[in-house]
Amino acid sequence: YACLSYCWGVTEPPLKLSQATIDTLNAGILASTLSKTITDAIYLAHGIGLQWIWIDSLCIYQDCTDDWQQESSRMFDTYQGSFITIAALGASEASQGLYAKRDPLRYAPCPVLVKEDAHPVCIFPSFSTETIGDSPYLQWPLYTRGWVLQERILPPRTVKFGTYISWECRKSDINEFSFRGVDEENREKGLCRRFYENVWKTHDSGSTLAEPQAQYLRNLWETTLQTFTMARLTVPKDRRLAASGLIEGFARRTGWANIFGMWEPFLLEELLWISNGGGGMICPEATGLMPTWSWISLTGRV
C-alpha cells in the first residue's frame, strides 16, 4: 500500500471519515468528491500497480477521539510498513494537487560556451534534496507541518512532488537534476538514511549499546528533535503525539525508556533543553501538556 503525506490547508477536506460518512464511503464514492491532492495520489498509486492507499482523513475517524488517538500512535508501523509514500511538497492546500506549474527557463540548462564541432558547455540548475538542519527545510509548505517529519523518515521510500520531482529512500536521496555529475555514494547522508542505518537496519532491538554508539544515537535524536520542533502544529497538544513514531523507533532500537519526550539514561542532561525560537519565529507558547520541565510543554524550536 501507499501512504499520502500532504497539507490539509485552512479548509476542511470535502469528504472525510466520520460516523456520518462511513456508509457512504463503504458504498463507493466518485473521485470528484475528494480534494485534488487525494485524487492525484489515488491515480498515482493505481498507476504504479498498488491497490491500497492510506490517507489520514479517510482512514482515521475524524469525529472519534479514541480512534484518532489509537491510530495516531501507530504511525511507526503505518508508514514503515508502506511500499511507498507520496508527498505533496509544494501544496499548502489539499485542493492544489500533486503537480505544480513551473517556469521552464528556471529549470533549463544555460549554455555558456558553444563551439563548432564540440559539445556546448552548460550550467545546469542545482536543487538540493538535503533539507535537514538547514533553512531550506521550511521552503516547502509540507515541511512546515509538525506531523510530517515522521511521515518523511519512517517510509522505506518517498516520491516527492513540488516544482520538481525528488526521491528519497534508504539508499539514495536525489531529484530530477541529481543525475548530472553527482557522486551519490560520497554525498552527505540525509536524516532519512541515517535514521534507517542506525535505528532499525538489522539491529538487535534493545541490545546493549557501546558508549560511542549510544552517544551517536543520542546526537541523532537531538538532530531529529531540533528538526521536528522547527515545524508547527495546528493543535499544540499534539506535540508529543506527532513525534510518537520517531520516539518508538528509537525506543525499539535502544531499549531506552522515554519519559515525556526525554530519554531516561540521559535525563539529567536532557533537562537542560532550551527554547530556541530565534530567527523571527513566534515566541514559544504553552502547549497545555505537562510536565513543564519537558520540551513538550512549549511550542517552538528546541
TORRONU-587815 format. One record per residue (C-alpha): residue number from 1; y, z, x; residue in three letters. Coordinates in steps of 0.2 Angstrom, whole numbers, plus 5000, padded with zeros to 4 digits. Each point is the difference from the previous one (the first is absolute). Example, Ala and Ser with C-alpha at 12.3 -4.5 7.8 and 13.67 -1.06 7.14 Angstrom:
% residues 2
@nr:1 | yy:4978 | zz:5039 | xx:5062 | rest:ala
@nr:2 | yy:5017 | zz:4997 | xx:5006 | rest:ser
END
This chain:
% residues 302
@nr:1 | yy:5000 | zz:5000 | xx:5000 | rest:tyr
@nr:2 | yy:5018 | zz:4998 | xx:5005 | rest:ala
@nr:3 | yy:5014 | zz:5013 | xx:4998 | rest:cys
@nr:4 | yy:5018 | zz:4996 | xx:4997 | rest:leu
@nr:5 | yy:5015 | zz:5009 | xx:5009 | rest:ser
@nr:6 | yy:5016 | zz:4996 | xx:4991 | rest:tyr
@nr:7 | yy:5017 | zz:5007 | xx:4993 | rest:cys
@nr:8 | yy:5001 | zz:5004 | xx:4982 | rest:trp
@nr:9 | yy:5019 | zz:4999 | xx:5001 | rest:gly
@nr:10 | yy:5012 | zz:5009 | xx:4989 | rest:val
@nr:11 | yy:4992 | zz:4993 | xx:4984 | rest:thr
@nr:12 | yy:4983 | zz:5005 | xx:4993 | rest:glu
@nr:13 | yy:4986 | zz:4988 | xx:5001 | rest:pro
@nr:14 | yy:4999 | zz:4990 | xx:4984 | rest:pro
@nr:15 | yy:4982 | zz:5005 | xx:4998 | rest:leu
@nr:16 | yy:4991 | zz:5015 | xx:5007 | rest:lys
@nr:17 | yy:4985 | zz:5011 | xx:4997 | rest:leu
@nr:18 | yy:5002 | zz:5014 | xx:4987 | rest:ser
@nr:19 | yy:4991 | zz:5007 | xx:4985 | rest:gln
@nr:20 | yy:5009 | zz:4988 | xx:4989 | rest:ala
@nr:21 | yy:4996 | zz:4984 | xx:5010 | rest:thr
@nr:22 | yy:4982 | zz:5003 | xx:5006 | rest:ile
@nr:23 | yy:4992 | zz:4991 | xx:4985 | rest:asp
@nr:24 | yy:5012 | zz:4985 | xx:5003 | rest:thr
@nr:25 | yy:4996 | zz:4999 | xx:5018 | rest:leu
@nr:26 | yy:4981 | zz:5002 | xx:4997 | rest:asn
@nr:27 | yy:5001 | zz:4985 | xx:4988 | rest:ala
@nr:28 | yy:5009 | zz:4989 | xx:5012 | rest:gly
@nr:29 | yy:5018 | zz:4995 | xx:5003 | rest:ile
@nr:30 | yy:5010 | zz:4985 | xx:5004 | rest:leu
@nr:31 | yy:5006 | zz:4999 | xx:5018 | rest:ala
@nr:32 | yy:5018 | zz:4996 | xx:4993 | rest:ser
@nr:33 | yy:5001 | zz:5018 | xx:4994 | rest:thr
@nr:34 | yy:4999 | zz:5007 | xx:5017 | rest:leu
@nr:35 | yy:5014 | zz:5001 | xx:5013 | rest:ser
@nr:36 | yy:5001 | zz:4985 | xx:5012 | rest:lys
@nr:37 | yy:4995 | zz:5010 | xx:5016 | rest:thr
@nr:38 | yy:4984 | zz:5006 | xx:4991 | rest:ile
@nr:39 | yy:4996 | zz:4982 | xx:4993 | rest:thr
@nr:40 | yy:5003 | zz:4992 | xx:5017 | rest:asp
@nr:41 | yy:4988 | zz:5013 | xx:5008 | rest:ala
@nr:42 | yy:4986 | zz:4997 | xx:4987 | rest:ile
@nr:43 | yy:5001 | zz:4981 | xx:5003 | rest:tyr
@nr:44 | yy:4999 | zz:5003 | xx:5019 | rest:leu
@nr:45 | yy:4985 | zz:5012 | xx:4999 | rest:ala
@nr:46 | yy:4991 | zz:4987 | xx:4988 | rest:his
@nr:47 | yy:5005 | zz:4986 | xx:5012 | rest:gly
@nr:48 | yy:4991 | zz:5009 | xx:5015 | rest:ile
@nr:49 | yy:4985 | zz:5003 | xx:4990 | rest:gly
@nr:50 | yy:5002 | zz:5018 | xx:4994 | rest:leu
@nr:51 | yy:4996 | zz:5006 | xx:4983 | rest:gln
@nr:52 | yy:5009 | zz:5017 | xx:5000 | rest:trp
@nr:53 | yy:5017 | zz:5006 | xx:5004 | rest:ile
@nr:54 | yy:5006 | zz:5018 | xx:5000 | rest:trp
@nr:55 | yy:5018 | zz:5002 | xx:4994 | rest:ile
@nr:56 | yy:5007 | zz:5017 | xx:4997 | rest:asp
@nr:57 | yy:5009 | zz:4997 | xx:4984 | rest:ser
@nr:58 | yy:4985 | zz:4992 | xx:4992 | rest:leu
@nr:59 | yy:4986 | zz:5012 | xx:5008 | rest:cys
@nr:60 | yy:5008 | zz:5017 | xx:4998 | rest:ile
@nr:61 | yy:5005 | zz:5007 | xx:4983 | rest:tyr
@nr:62 | yy:5019 | zz:5001 | xx:5001 | rest:gln
@nr:63 | yy:5001 | zz:5013 | xx:4986 | rest:asp
@nr:64 | yy:4986 | zz:5012 | xx:5006 | rest:cys
@nr:65 | yy:5005 | zz:5012 | xx:5013 | rest:thr
@nr:66 | yy:4982 | zz:5005 | xx:5004 | rest:asp
@nr:67 | yy:4994 | zz:4982 | xx:5003 | rest:asp
@nr:68 | yy:5016 | zz:4996 | xx:5010 | rest:trp
@nr:69 | yy:4997 | zz:5015 | xx:5011 | rest:gln
@nr:70 | yy:4981 | zz:4997 | xx:5002 | rest:gln
@nr:71 | yy:5003 | zz:4981 | xx:5004 | rest:glu
@nr:72 | yy:5014 | zz:5003 | xx:5012 | rest:ser
@nr:73 | yy:4990 | zz:5012 | xx:5010 | rest:ser
@nr:74 | yy:4987 | zz:4986 | xx:5003 | rest:arg
@nr:75 | yy:5011 | zz:4988 | xx:5008 | rest:met
@nr:76 | yy:4991 | zz:5002 | xx:5017 | rest:phe
@nr:77 | yy:4984 | zz:4993 | xx:4992 | rest:asp
@nr:78 | yy:5009 | zz:4987 | xx:4989 | rest:thr
@nr:79 | yy:5009 | zz:4991 | xx:5013 | rest:tyr
@nr:80 | yy:4988 | zz:5002 | xx:5015 | rest:gln
@nr:81 | yy:4986 | zz:4994 | xx:4988 | rest:gly
@nr:82 | yy:5009 | zz:4984 | xx:4996 | rest:ser
@nr:83 | yy:4996 | zz:4983 | xx:5007 | rest:phe
@nr:84 | yy:5019 | zz:4996 | xx:5001 | rest:ile
@nr:85 | yy:5017 | zz:5006 | xx:4995 | rest:thr
@nr:86 | yy:5013 | zz:4989 | xx:4994 | rest:ile
@nr:87 | yy:5018 | zz:5006 | xx:5004 | rest:ala
@nr:88 | yy:5016 | zz:4994 | xx:4992 | rest:ala
@nr:89 | yy:5011 | zz:5004 | xx:5014 | rest:leu
@nr:90 | yy:5016 | zz:4991 | xx:4995 | rest:gly
@nr:91 | yy:5000 | zz:5004 | xx:4981 | rest:ala
@nr:92 | yy:5010 | zz:5015 | xx:4995 | rest:ser
@nr:93 | yy:4995 | zz:4997 | xx:4982 | rest:glu
@nr:94 | yy:4983 | zz:4996 | xx:4992 | rest:ala
@nr:95 | yy:5008 | zz:4986 | xx:4991 | rest:ser
@nr:96 | yy:5004 | zz:4990 | xx:5016 | rest:gln
@nr:97 | yy:4983 | zz:4995 | xx:5005 | rest:gly
@nr:98 | yy:4991 | zz:4998 | xx:5017 | rest:leu
@nr:99 | yy:5008 | zz:4984 | xx:5006 | rest:tyr
@nr:100 | yy:5018 | zz:5000 | xx:5006 | rest:ala
@nr:101 | yy:5012 | zz:4985 | xx:5003 | rest:lys
@nr:102 | yy:5006 | zz:4998 | xx:5017 | rest:arg
@nr:103 | yy:5013 | zz:4990 | xx:5010 | rest:asp
@nr:104 | yy:4989 | zz:4987 | xx:5010 | rest:pro
@nr:105 | yy:5013 | zz:4999 | xx:5014 | rest:leu
@nr:106 | yy:4998 | zz:5018 | xx:5004 | rest:arg
@nr:107 | yy:4982 | zz:4998 | xx:5003 | rest:tyr
@nr:108 | yy:4999 | zz:4983 | xx:5008 | rest:ala
@nr:109 | yy:4999 | zz:4997 | xx:5019 | rest:pro
@nr:110 | yy:5016 | zz:4996 | xx:5008 | rest:cys
@nr:111 | yy:4999 | zz:4986 | xx:5014 | rest:pro
@nr:112 | yy:5010 | zz:5004 | xx:5015 | rest:val
@nr:113 | yy:4994 | zz:4987 | xx:5012 | rest:leu
@nr:114 | yy:4994 | zz:4983 | xx:4996 | rest:val
@nr:115 | yy:4995 | zz:4987 | xx:5012 | rest:lys
@nr:116 | yy:4992 | zz:4983 | xx:4999 | rest:glu
@nr:117 | yy:4981 | zz:4999 | xx:5002 | rest:asp
@nr:118 | yy:4999 | zz:5019 | xx:5000 | rest:ala
@nr:119 | yy:4997 | zz:5014 | xx:4988 | rest:his
@nr:120 | yy:5016 | zz:5008 | xx:4994 | rest:pro
@nr:121 | yy:5004 | zz:5018 | xx:5004 | rest:val
@nr:122 | yy:5003 | zz:5010 | xx:4985 | rest:cys
@nr:123 | yy:5005 | zz:5018 | xx:4996 | rest:ile
@nr:124 | yy:4989 | zz:5007 | xx:4986 | rest:phe
@nr:125 | yy:5005 | zz:5014 | xx:4988 | rest:pro
@nr:126 | yy:4993 | zz:5017 | xx:5004 | rest:ser
@nr:127 | yy:4996 | zz:5012 | xx:4987 | rest:phe
@nr:128 | yy:4992 | zz:5016 | xx:5005 | rest:ser
@nr:129 | yy:4985 | zz:5007 | xx:4990 | rest:thr
@nr:130 | yy:5002 | zz:5017 | xx:5009 | rest:glu
@nr:131 | yy:5010 | zz:5011 | xx:4989 | rest:thr
@nr:132 | yy:4994 | zz:5018 | xx:5003 | rest:ile
@nr:133 | yy:5012 | zz:5011 | xx:5008 | rest:gly
@nr:134 | yy:5014 | zz:4987 | xx:5000 | rest:asp
@nr:135 | yy:5015 | zz:4997 | xx:4989 | rest:ser
@nr:136 | yy:4993 | zz:4984 | xx:4993 | rest:pro
@nr:137 | yy:4987 | zz:5010 | xx:4991 | rest:tyr
@nr:138 | yy:5011 | zz:5002 | xx:4985 | rest:leu
@nr:139 | yy:5006 | zz:4982 | xx:5000 | rest:gln
@nr:140 | yy:4987 | zz:4996 | xx:4987 | rest:trp
@nr:141 | yy:5002 | zz:5007 | xx:4982 | rest:pro
@nr:142 | yy:4982 | zz:5005 | xx:5000 | rest:leu
@nr:143 | yy:5001 | zz:5011 | xx:5015 | rest:tyr
@nr:144 | yy:5014 | zz:5011 | xx:4992 | rest:thr
@nr:145 | yy:4986 | zz:5007 | xx:4988 | rest:arg
@nr:146 | yy:4992 | zz:5016 | xx:5007 | rest:gly
@nr:147 | yy:4983 | zz:4996 | xx:4992 | rest:trp
@nr:148 | yy:4999 | zz:4984 | xx:5010 | rest:val
@nr:149 | yy:4996 | zz:5006 | xx:5017 | rest:leu
@nr:150 | yy:4982 | zz:5005 | xx:4995 | rest:gln
@nr:151 | yy:4999 | zz:4984 | xx:4991 | rest:glu
@nr:152 | yy:5004 | zz:4991 | xx:5016 | rest:arg
@nr:153 | yy:4989 | zz:5011 | xx:5012 | rest:ile
@nr:154 | yy:4984 | zz:5003 | xx:4990 | rest:leu
@nr:155 | yy:4995 | zz:4982 | xx:4995 | rest:pro
@nr:156 | yy:4988 | zz:4990 | xx:5013 | rest:pro
@nr:157 | yy:5012 | zz:4985 | xx:4998 | rest:arg
@nr:158 | yy:5017 | zz:4996 | xx:4992 | rest:thr
@nr:159 | yy:5008 | zz:4984 | xx:4996 | rest:val
@nr:160 | yy:5019 | zz:5002 | xx:4998 | rest:lys
@nr:161 | yy:5012 | zz:4989 | xx:4991 | rest:phe
@nr:162 | yy:5019 | zz:5000 | xx:5004 | rest:gly
@nr:163 | yy:5011 | zz:4986 | xx:5006 | rest:thr
@nr:164 | yy:4985 | zz:4996 | xx:5011 | rest:tyr
@nr:165 | yy:4982 | zz:5004 | xx:4999 | rest:ile
@nr:166 | yy:4992 | zz:5013 | xx:5012 | rest:ser
@nr:167 | yy:4983 | zz:5008 | xx:5002 | rest:trp
@nr:168 | yy:4995 | zz:5017 | xx:5006 | rest:glu
@nr:169 | yy:4982 | zz:5006 | xx:5003 | rest:cys
@nr:170 | yy:4990 | zz:5011 | xx:5012 | rest:arg
@nr:171 | yy:4999 | zz:4986 | xx:5013 | rest:lys
@nr:172 | yy:5017 | zz:4991 | xx:4999 | rest:ser
@nr:173 | yy:5018 | zz:5001 | xx:4994 | rest:asp
@nr:174 | yy:5008 | zz:4983 | xx:4998 | rest:ile
@nr:175 | yy:5011 | zz:4989 | xx:4990 | rest:asn
@nr:176 | yy:5001 | zz:4982 | xx:4997 | rest:glu
@nr:177 | yy:5010 | zz:4997 | xx:5016 | rest:phe
@nr:178 | yy:4990 | zz:5012 | xx:5011 | rest:ser
@nr:179 | yy:4988 | zz:4987 | xx:5006 | rest:phe
@nr:180 | yy:5013 | zz:4992 | xx:5011 | rest:arg
@nr:181 | yy:4997 | zz:5007 | xx:5017 | rest:gly
@nr:182 | yy:4996 | zz:5018 | xx:4995 | rest:val
@nr:183 | yy:4987 | zz:5009 | xx:5010 | rest:asp
@nr:184 | yy:4993 | zz:5010 | xx:4986 | rest:glu
@nr:185 | yy:4988 | zz:5011 | xx:5011 | rest:glu
@nr:186 | yy:5015 | zz:5007 | xx:5010 | rest:asn
@nr:187 | yy:5012 | zz:5003 | xx:4986 | rest:arg
@nr:188 | yy:5004 | zz:5018 | xx:4996 | rest:glu
@nr:189 | yy:4988 | zz:5006 | xx:4986 | rest:lys
@nr:190 | yy:5008 | zz:5004 | xx:4983 | rest:gly
@nr:191 | yy:4997 | zz:5016 | xx:4991 | rest:leu
@nr:192 | yy:4987 | zz:4991 | xx:4989 | rest:cys
@nr:193 | yy:4989 | zz:4996 | xx:5015 | rest:arg
@nr:194 | yy:5003 | zz:5016 | xx:5009 | rest:arg
@nr:195 | yy:4995 | zz:5010 | xx:4984 | rest:phe
@nr:196 | yy:4984 | zz:4990 | xx:4998 | rest:tyr
@nr:197 | yy:4995 | zz:5001 | xx:5018 | rest:glu
@nr:198 | yy:5003 | zz:5019 | xx:5002 | rest:asn
@nr:199 | yy:4998 | zz:5007 | xx:4983 | rest:val
@nr:200 | yy:4985 | zz:4992 | xx:4992 | rest:trp
@nr:201 | yy:4992 | zz:4987 | xx:5011 | rest:lys
@nr:202 | yy:4982 | zz:5005 | xx:5003 | rest:thr
@nr:203 | yy:5004 | zz:5018 | xx:5004 | rest:his
@nr:204 | yy:4990 | zz:5016 | xx:4995 | rest:asp
@nr:205 | yy:5010 | zz:5008 | xx:4986 | rest:ser
@nr:206 | yy:5005 | zz:5017 | xx:5004 | rest:gly
@nr:207 | yy:4993 | zz:5000 | xx:5018 | rest:ser
@nr:208 | yy:5008 | zz:5011 | xx:5013 | rest:thr
@nr:209 | yy:5014 | zz:4991 | xx:5008 | rest:leu
@nr:210 | yy:5005 | zz:5000 | xx:5019 | rest:ala
@nr:211 | yy:5017 | zz:5007 | xx:5003 | rest:glu
@nr:212 | yy:5008 | zz:4983 | xx:5005 | rest:pro
@nr:213 | yy:4992 | zz:4992 | xx:4985 | rest:gln
@nr:214 | yy:5006 | zz:5014 | xx:4988 | rest:ala
@nr:215 | yy:5018 | zz:4998 | xx:5007 | rest:gln
@nr:216 | yy:5000 | zz:4982 | xx:4998 | rest:tyr
@nr:217 | yy:4995 | zz:5001 | xx:4982 | rest:leu
@nr:218 | yy:5013 | zz:5013 | xx:4997 | rest:arg
@nr:219 | yy:5013 | zz:4989 | xx:5008 | rest:asn
@nr:220 | yy:4993 | zz:4985 | xx:4989 | rest:leu
@nr:221 | yy:5003 | zz:5012 | xx:4985 | rest:trp
@nr:222 | yy:5018 | zz:5003 | xx:5005 | rest:glu
@nr:223 | yy:5003 | zz:4982 | xx:5000 | rest:thr
@nr:224 | yy:4992 | zz:4997 | xx:4984 | rest:thr
@nr:225 | yy:5010 | zz:5015 | xx:4992 | rest:leu
@nr:226 | yy:5016 | zz:4994 | xx:5007 | rest:gln
@nr:227 | yy:4997 | zz:4982 | xx:4993 | rest:thr
@nr:228 | yy:4994 | zz:5007 | xx:4983 | rest:phe
@nr:229 | yy:5016 | zz:5011 | xx:4998 | rest:thr
@nr:230 | yy:5012 | zz:4986 | xx:5004 | rest:met
@nr:231 | yy:4996 | zz:4992 | xx:4983 | rest:ala
@nr:232 | yy:5004 | zz:5007 | xx:4982 | rest:arg
@nr:233 | yy:4991 | zz:5006 | xx:4985 | rest:leu
@nr:234 | yy:5006 | zz:4998 | xx:4983 | rest:thr
@nr:235 | yy:4992 | zz:5017 | xx:4995 | rest:val
@nr:236 | yy:5004 | zz:5012 | xx:5015 | rest:pro
@nr:237 | yy:4985 | zz:5011 | xx:4995 | rest:lys
@nr:238 | yy:4988 | zz:4986 | xx:5005 | rest:asp
@nr:239 | yy:5004 | zz:5003 | xx:5018 | rest:arg
@nr:240 | yy:4984 | zz:5009 | xx:5004 | rest:arg
@nr:241 | yy:4990 | zz:4989 | xx:4988 | rest:leu
@nr:242 | yy:5006 | zz:4983 | xx:5007 | rest:ala
@nr:243 | yy:4994 | zz:5005 | xx:5017 | rest:ala
@nr:244 | yy:4983 | zz:5007 | xx:4994 | rest:ser
@nr:245 | yy:4990 | zz:4985 | xx:5006 | rest:gly
@nr:246 | yy:5007 | zz:5001 | xx:5017 | rest:leu
@nr:247 | yy:4997 | zz:5018 | xx:5001 | rest:ile
@nr:248 | yy:4982 | zz:4998 | xx:4994 | rest:glu
@nr:249 | yy:4997 | zz:4987 | xx:5014 | rest:gly
@nr:250 | yy:5006 | zz:5012 | xx:5013 | rest:phe
@nr:251 | yy:4990 | zz:5015 | xx:4993 | rest:ala
@nr:252 | yy:4984 | zz:4990 | xx:4999 | rest:arg
@nr:253 | yy:5002 | zz:4994 | xx:5018 | rest:arg
@nr:254 | yy:5005 | zz:5017 | xx:5008 | rest:thr
@nr:255 | yy:4993 | zz:5013 | xx:4988 | rest:gly
@nr:256 | yy:5017 | zz:5008 | xx:5000 | rest:trp
@nr:257 | yy:5006 | zz:5010 | xx:4985 | rest:ala
@nr:258 | yy:5016 | zz:4994 | xx:4993 | rest:asn
@nr:259 | yy:5012 | zz:5013 | xx:4993 | rest:ile
@nr:260 | yy:5014 | zz:4993 | xx:4989 | rest:phe
@nr:261 | yy:5001 | zz:4985 | xx:5011 | rest:gly
@nr:262 | yy:4998 | zz:5008 | xx:5017 | rest:met
@nr:263 | yy:4985 | zz:5002 | xx:5011 | rest:trp
@nr:264 | yy:4993 | zz:5017 | xx:5002 | rest:glu
@nr:265 | yy:4995 | zz:4999 | xx:5019 | rest:pro
@nr:266 | yy:5019 | zz:4996 | xx:5003 | rest:phe
@nr:267 | yy:5008 | zz:5010 | xx:4987 | rest:leu
@nr:268 | yy:5012 | zz:5010 | xx:5011 | rest:leu
@nr:269 | yy:5006 | zz:4984 | xx:5008 | rest:glu
@nr:270 | yy:5001 | zz:4990 | xx:4983 | rest:glu
@nr:271 | yy:5011 | zz:5014 | xx:4993 | rest:leu
@nr:272 | yy:5013 | zz:4994 | xx:5012 | rest:leu
@nr:273 | yy:5003 | zz:4984 | xx:4990 | rest:trp
@nr:274 | yy:5018 | zz:4995 | xx:4996 | rest:ile
@nr:275 | yy:5008 | zz:4989 | xx:4987 | rest:ser
@nr:276 | yy:5007 | zz:4984 | xx:5009 | rest:asn
@nr:277 | yy:5010 | zz:4991 | xx:4987 | rest:gly
@nr:278 | yy:5013 | zz:4992 | xx:5012 | rest:gly
@nr:279 | yy:5005 | zz:4982 | xx:5000 | rest:gly
@nr:280 | yy:5009 | zz:5001 | xx:4984 | rest:gly
@nr:281 | yy:4985 | zz:5005 | xx:4990 | rest:met
@nr:282 | yy:5003 | zz:5011 | xx:4984 | rest:ile
@nr:283 | yy:5000 | zz:5019 | xx:5004 | rest:cys
@nr:284 | yy:4983 | zz:5008 | xx:4997 | rest:pro
@nr:285 | yy:4997 | zz:5008 | xx:4983 | rest:glu
@nr:286 | yy:4987 | zz:5012 | xx:4994 | rest:ala
@nr:287 | yy:4984 | zz:4992 | xx:4993 | rest:thr
@nr:288 | yy:4995 | zz:5015 | xx:4990 | rest:gly
@nr:289 | yy:4984 | zz:5002 | xx:5010 | rest:leu
@nr:290 | yy:4996 | zz:5016 | xx:5008 | rest:met
@nr:291 | yy:4999 | zz:5008 | xx:5013 | rest:pro
@nr:292 | yy:5018 | zz:4997 | xx:5007 | rest:thr
@nr:293 | yy:4993 | zz:5001 | xx:5018 | rest:trp
@nr:294 | yy:4991 | zz:4984 | xx:4998 | rest:ser
@nr:295 | yy:5007 | zz:4982 | xx:5001 | rest:trp
@nr:296 | yy:4994 | zz:4996 | xx:4983 | rest:ile
@nr:297 | yy:5014 | zz:5011 | xx:4993 | rest:ser
@nr:298 | yy:5014 | zz:4988 | xx:5005 | rest:leu
@nr:299 | yy:5004 | zz:4982 | xx:4998 | rest:thr
@nr:300 | yy:5005 | zz:4990 | xx:5015 | rest:gly
@nr:301 | yy:4993 | zz:4996 | xx:5017 | rest:arg
@nr:302 | yy:4991 | zz:5013 | xx:5010 | rest:val
END
